[in-house]
């Protein structure tokens, strides 16, 4: 069954981790034999495995943070530097497109044609479909720069990653929008881009929904009722996203799936793909239907099999999800919606109703 995954940090994996994603997952693991850093030798995502898992479309991210302390490979001391790195990630995707590995998708007619080609000509004859998103808006140096990024192909934006961005407080940093947050949200709405609510601190989340009236989604987020922590959504937050006809992609990072998880200590064998379905099901129960649940794995978000469900070897194992959903009583229409249809509907509606851009 076709899969749409609304959150993969492909450029980060390729450029920050120096991985050739044209190779298979197992070939990349061989390249990294002897490396001792977290996630090395245990990656789960590469283009051949995405294709083998029938992943017709994913959201491919741009990720760079402004952080004067510059304490990780994602952090840059000035926004201009974050801008430059994110543009380099976009150049990486464009080169992959030029070589036929992927297709950058920016509107509904292109997405519709792409999925039809995938279904009729087969996954081996069709490039992978990439919708470009930005995780944390620091590379957008000012709200006035949003049209420039739209013209470059950006279609989905979140305001913040971990900590505090130029625009909002995020995971691990309680607080509201910064003074630039409101004009940034207004610029994103005017452009017709979709706002990703993932990683927003609670106060920033509620403020953003009050200000932003365009389409919203949560690319990779789980449920606080099942696993406590500010990285997860409360039931109230989930209901608000449902009221806005948004979609929430379930994430596969073990610390978001298992209460009390301790990184590098809790064994992956305690978590399974069925644990992810618990979060999918919780969203569906709150919503009263399967219309608002989907997949946003973040499987390449700086970790590997040591921090992924124990019964997942590569991203191709997402094909285990349909049977797990059926065992819980989900209909075939529900299963198709969760695997790809809900994301397709949201993108179709957002892109066909896009407001004219200011300026």
Buried (B, 14 or more C-beta within 10 A) or exposed (E): BBBBBBBBBBBBBBBBBEBEBBBBBEEBBEBBEEEEEEBBBBBBBBBBBBBBBBBBBBBBBBBBBBBEEBEEEBBBEBBEBBBEBBBEBBEBBBEBBEEEBBBBBBEBEBBBEBBEBBEEEEBEEBBBBBBBBBBBBBBBBEBEBBBEBBEBBBBBBBBBBBBBBBBBBBBBBEBBBBEBBBBBBBBBBBBBBBBBBBBBBBBBBBBBBEBBEBBBBBBBBBBBBBBEEBBBBBBEBBBBBBEBBBBBBBBBBBBBBBEEBEEEEBEBEEBBBBBBBBBBBBBBEBBEEBBBBBBBBBBBBBBBBBBBBBBBBBBBBBBBBBEBBEEEEBEEEBBBBBBBBBBBBBBEEBBEEBEEBEE
